[in-house]
Amino acid sequence: MADDAIKAGMSASLTGQFESQGVQALRGAQAWVLDSNSAGGIHVSGVTRGLELVHYDDESSASKAFEVIRHLILQLSLIHISE
C-alpha cells in the first residue's frame, strides 16, 4: 500500500489460552483491510486512502496486550483496533 495509507494497529492473542479467538479477530481485521483496499480505500476528509494493518501477538496476556497497545499508540502513532 502507498506511503499515505492509514495504518491501523491491533493486539491479538495469536498464542496462549485465547489463541483461537485472537486468530479469528486477526482474520476479521485482515478481511476488513482487504475489502476496503479492494474497493479503492476509505474516504477521510475528502481524500481516499488505503489501509495497512500492523499487528502483534499479546500471548493471551493482559499485561502484554497493554504493552502492545501502548507501543502501537505512543511509539508508532497508530489507531488501535480492539480484539
N, C-alpha and C positions, 0 to 999 in steps of 0.2 A: 504494500500500500504506500501511497505517496507520503512525503515528509509531513504534510499538513493533516494527516489522519488524526482523528481523535483517539487517544489511547485510553482504554478502559482497563482497569486492573481488578483482579479478583483473587481472593484467598479461597482455596478449595481443598477439602480433605481427600487427597489422592492416595494416601496411605493411612493405615491405622483403622480404628474402630468404625469410623464413618466413611470409609473409602467408597462404598457403593453409592451413597448419596452425593459425595463430592464429585465423583466421576460423572454422574448424571447432570449435576449442576454445571460442570465444565462443558459437557456436550451441549447443553441448552444455550450457554453463553456463546459457544463457538458457532452454533446454528444461527443465533441472532446476528452475529457479526457477518457470517457468510451471506445470509439473506439480505441484510442491509446493504452490504457492498455489492451484491448481485443486482440490487435494484438501483444502483448508482450512488449509494451513500445516504447520509442523512442531512437534512437542511438545518443549519444553525445560523441565525442572524443573516438570512439571505444568501448564505454560502453553502454549497453542497460539499460535504467532506466524508471520506471513508472512515472506517473504524479499524482499530487494531486492538487485539486482546493480549494483555500481559497477565500471566497467572503464576501463582506459586503454591506449592503444597504446604498446607498448615499442619500436616501429620495428625489430624484429628485432635489437635491440642488447642485449647482456648488461648493459652499464653503465646503459642506460636502464631496463631491467627492474628492476635493483637500486633505482634511484631511485623507480620507480613503487611497488614493494613497500614500500619504506621509508616513502613517503608514505601508502600505504594503512594500514599498521600503526601508525606513530608519530603521524601527524597526524590521520588520520580514525578511528583505533581500530577498524578493521575486521578481520574474519577474512580470511585470504587463500586464494584458490583457485589452485592451481598449474596452469599450462598444460601 
